[in-house]
Amino acid sequence: MNSLFQTKVHRNGIKFQGIYYRHPALNCYQDTDVIILLNKKRKLKIFNLSGQLICKALPDGFTEEKKVT
C-alpha cells in the first residue's frame, strides 16, 4: 500500500516519521513543500507540487544509486 503526504524539504533533506531521507537533488528544494509517496519498503518517491518526480530516496541517506566505498 502506498501513501501520499505533503512535507517540507529541510537543510538535511526530508524528515518523515523520525527518519531522514536525503538525496542531492533535494538541495535546490530547501524550504519548499513537496509531495512524498511512501511504499511498504520505506522508499520515497519525491515530487514537486506540480507532480513532477524529483528523486527516489531510501531511509538514512541511502539513495537508489550505487554508493561508492
N, C-alpha and C positions, 0 to 999 in steps of 0.2 A: 504494500500500500504506500503510495506517495502522498506527501503532504506539502502544501504551499504555505509560505509565510513571507511577510514583509519585514525587513530589518534594515539597519543602517550599517554601512561599512565604516569601521573604525581604523585607527592608526595601525593596529595589529591584525587587521583582517576582519573577519566576521566571528563574533562570539555568539554561539547558539546553544542553549541548554548547558552552559558551563564549559563548552568545548570550543577551542579556536579552530577556525578554518582559514588557511592563508593561501594566497596564490599571487604571483607577481602581477597578473592582470588587474587585480583589485587596487593597486597603488593609485591609479588615476581616478578611482571612485571613492576616495576617502570622504567621509561626511555626507555620503549620498545614500538615499534609500534604494534598496534592491529587493528583488523577489528571489526567494530560495525554494528549491524543490528538493525535499529530503526523501531518500528512499530507505528501505529496510536496512541496508548495509551502511547507513550513516554517510553515504556520499551525497554531496550537494551539487546541484546544478544551479548556477547563479546567473540571474537575468537582470537586465536593466528594466526600468518601469515600462519601456516600450515593448518588452517581451523578447529582446534580442539576447542570446546566450553570451555571457561574458566569459565564463570559465567553468570548469568542474574541479571540485576540491574534496579532499579526504580530511578526516579529523587530524588535529595536532600538526598541521602544516605540511602534510604529505600531499602531493598532487598526483594526478594520474600519469604525469610524465615520469620517466625513469630518473631516480636520484643518482647523482654522481658521488661515489665514495672514494 
